[in-house]
Amino acid sequence: MAQYVSEDLESLRRLPLAEVIPVLCPGAYLSHERQGPGRVRWVLPDGTKVNVLPLADGDVFRVMNRPTDRLTVSPKGAINFVMVVRQTSFLEAMRMLHEMRPTEDRTRPNSRPERVLPTILRHPARMQDSEWEWFQVRDYLVGERRLPELVVADLYRRGSVYAGAGFHHGYIVFPHRADGPDSSVTGYSLRWAKASLPPSDRPTKWVASGSRLKDGWFTLGQSRETLIIVESPIDAITLWASAIDEGIAHRVSIRSSSGAAGLAARMWEGFEAVVTAFDQDVAGQGYAEWVRQHRGQAPRSTISLDGAYKDWNAAWQAGHRALLDPTNLWAREMARMREDRGRER
């Protein structure tokens, strides 16, 4: 695992699909059909059509004529492309890309073709009717995900979550913000929130085009004491609700990395301690290892998700309300309270 994490993870993800597709799928060819601005279409040997938009931080792709349920990962970057096309694991996809990459390129992980389109953030539109928008947010996060309505209402009031409109109709939108006084929006995570499947060319979860995932994150909390890093905004809200229940929300901040795409050393700058809380699968273990290697010191702890649950929200819905207990944050809070009482005497 260690040989495929750290900086190699990011360099593999950014490999141009124009170089990956011919090696991974011998016989694939570029279609002459005109696509959207900057996009090209590849036709794979089995007839599968793939639309590709080259970007500096990883090419965006869409598999056009395969079952929607195969798009189980965010459609961006070479690692996700291999996972989708070859139906393989995160680690196996990294191994395949590592082996196919030319030896001379391995010393230049940031190399890209000369013609790369600028990354322009596309802001998902909000619904015009605020009452109906709140109904959509509440229906998904409170009704389906069983998160506390007061917590969700507070996030909605602060603009930390809203319902998409227009092209993004049917998606719940989670803005990512830069870390700093301006807190400017740097990207968006989106999650399909309807019982029906999304349109055939869109996945159930993705990020808005142009999102700068290493410049900002979906963040909850204001504390600079302990940062908890999770994979998705739903994980973040679930652990935030648990932190409120456990009485330690004032001691933590929680950030979603959106998988590998948002992992960057700057995301924990200024925090005293880091806790990783990724899913217990191959990808999640790889993310946790990346944090350990780049942190320069071991995270204070890693919260392990019970294998009986697919994610933190599933554990929450099953009745678990002390998900952060393994971090010992409550024990430290009690120690501080005892110290404060001692000083008062």
CORGIGI-V411324 format. One record per run of one state. SS is the DSSP state (hx for helix, st for strand, lp for the rest). FROM is the first residue (numbers start at 1). LEN is the number of residues. If there is no record, write none. Layout:
ss: {SS/SS}
from: {FROM/FROM}
len: {LEN/LEN}
This chain:
ss: {lp/hx/lp/hx/lp/hx/lp/st/lp/st/lp/st/lp/st/lp/st/lp/hx/lp/st/lp/hx/lp/hx/lp/hx/lp/st/lp/st/lp/hx/lp/hx/lp/st/lp/hx/lp/st/lp/st/lp/st/lp/st/lp/st/lp/hx/lp/hx/st/lp/hx/lp/st/lp/hx/lp/st/lp/hx/lp/hx/lp/hx/lp}
from: {1/2/5/7/14/17/25/29/31/39/44/49/54/55/56/60/64/68/71/76/77/78/87/90/101/103/108/117/118/126/127/130/145/149/158/162/165/166/169/171/178/185/193/205/208/217/221/226/231/233/247/249/252/257/265/269/273/277/282/296/301/303/312/318/325/328/329/345}
len: {1/3/2/7/3/8/4/2/8/5/5/5/1/1/4/4/4/3/5/1/1/9/3/11/2/5/9/1/8/1/3/15/4/9/4/3/1/3/2/7/7/8/12/3/9/4/5/5/2/14/2/3/5/8/4/4/4/5/14/5/2/9/6/7/3/1/16/1}
